[in-house]
Every structure is written in structure tokens, then in C-alpha cells.
Amino acid sequence: MPLHHALQHPDVALLSSHLMSRVAVDATVREDTRLAAVAAVLRVVEGTVELLFIKRSEHEGDPWSGHMAFPGGRHEPHDASLEATACRETMEELALDLTCGRILGRLDDLAPRNPVLPPILIRPFVAVVPPDVIFSPSEEVAATFWVPLAVLRHEDTRAEHVMTINGVRARFPGFRVEQHIVWGLTERIVQQLLALLEP
């Protein structure tokens, strides 16, 4: 019943309707492209829709070390699909079984062009889980955050991530989540998600 109530929430119902009616954009896959998938996980607590973020643990040599992100990772040969990849990675990173909820659909592929990163395609999926789910982060995850969508939609949450690339300061749009900044690929996924909440 909690999942049923979550699916009936106006924002979740609107998001589900838009995901079912639209055709997601597939990125071009090259021979050397790595495939990956992430899960944007939602829950409804006391009428508030919340989105789950993780903060990745810091590891030397990992280009996403310490970043705010969604659970997910690289597609493995035994994964039946990229949706299966998102579910497996969420289970491995958080011990969160997305089959206890529902996959609402997928967003557009992301294929960043960055000389620091290998060619990669990331497919985001949107899932809803019951409000009382319990998970246990693995050593890959330093912290977890449930953030209301209403907070992410508020202008005061907008922020910038500034970093130096090849001696040049670069600014990237982001969202402030407590003392952290959600930026890069994850920020782009959040923007896709929020755009689908417009009537």
C-alpha cells in the first residue's frame, strides 16, 4: 500500500505519465564506448517526494571519487539490460532492492566528451520505492541523502561548482545538498527529471 500511495502522488503520477509517453534519446555507441546505468530513486514521505543521492567514497585514480551521484555503475556482460545494471549496482552499493518498488522509465542517455574520461554512455532510470525502505551503504558510498524535489526546484538551491582544468578556472551549474554540490552528469540528470515535472 505505501508504494501504491507513492505512485498516486501528483508529482510521481505526472513523472510516470511523461516517462511513458516520451521517447528517450539514445546516445551513439562507438566500439570503445563503455556502457553504464544509474538509478534516480524516489520515495514519498508524508506527502513529500524525495530523491536519493549518494556521495561516493574517495579512491585514488577514480574520476568520480568523492562526487555526489546516483547509485549505479558499469554494465557487466551478465547484465540482461542497462536497467538490470542499474538495479544490480543499486543493490551492490546500497543493499537496496529496486524490485521492491517500480521502475517508472528512463531518461535521455548521457555521453560526456571529456579527455580525462574514457568514452562512456550513461543511461539514467527513474524508480520509486516504498517510504520505509532500509538500505546499508557499501564501502563505495561515503554518505546518503534524501532531498525533497521541492527543494531542488527552488532557486535558492542552485549553486556553482568551480574547478581548475589545465590551468583554467571552469564553472559548472549545480545544486547545493547540505555542504555538497551536485554537478556534472548528476546535475544534468536532475535537470532532466525536474523538466518532466512541468505540466
SULJO-V901196 format. One record per backbone hydrogen bond with DSSP energy under -1.0 kcal/mol. NH is the residue of the N-H (numbers start at 0). CO is the residue of the C=O. Records with the same first field share a line. If there is no record, write none. Layout:
# SULJO-V901196
NH->CO  CO
This chain:
# SULJO-V901196
4->0
5->1
6->2
7->3
8->5
12->8
13->9
14->10
15->11
16->12
17->13
18->14
19->15
20->16
21->17
32->29
33->118
35->120
36->72
37->122
38->70
39->124
41->126
42->49
44->47
47->44
49->42
50->146
51->40
52->144
53->68
54->142
55->66
56->139
61->58
64->61
65->56
66->63
68->53
72->36
74->34
78->75
84->80
85->81
86->82
87->83
88->84
89->85
90->86
91->87
92->88
93->89
94->90
95->89
99->96
100->97
101->127
103->125
104->125
106->123
108->24
109->121
116->113
120->33
121->109
122->35
124->37
125->104
126->39
127->101
128->41
132->129
135->93
137->92
140->137
141->54
142->54
144->52
146->50
148->48
151->147
152->148
156->153
157->154
158->173
160->171
162->169
164->167
167->164
169->162
171->160
173->158
174->181
175->156
176->179
179->176
181->174
187->183
188->184
189->185
190->186
191->187
192->188
193->189
194->190
195->191
196->193
197->194
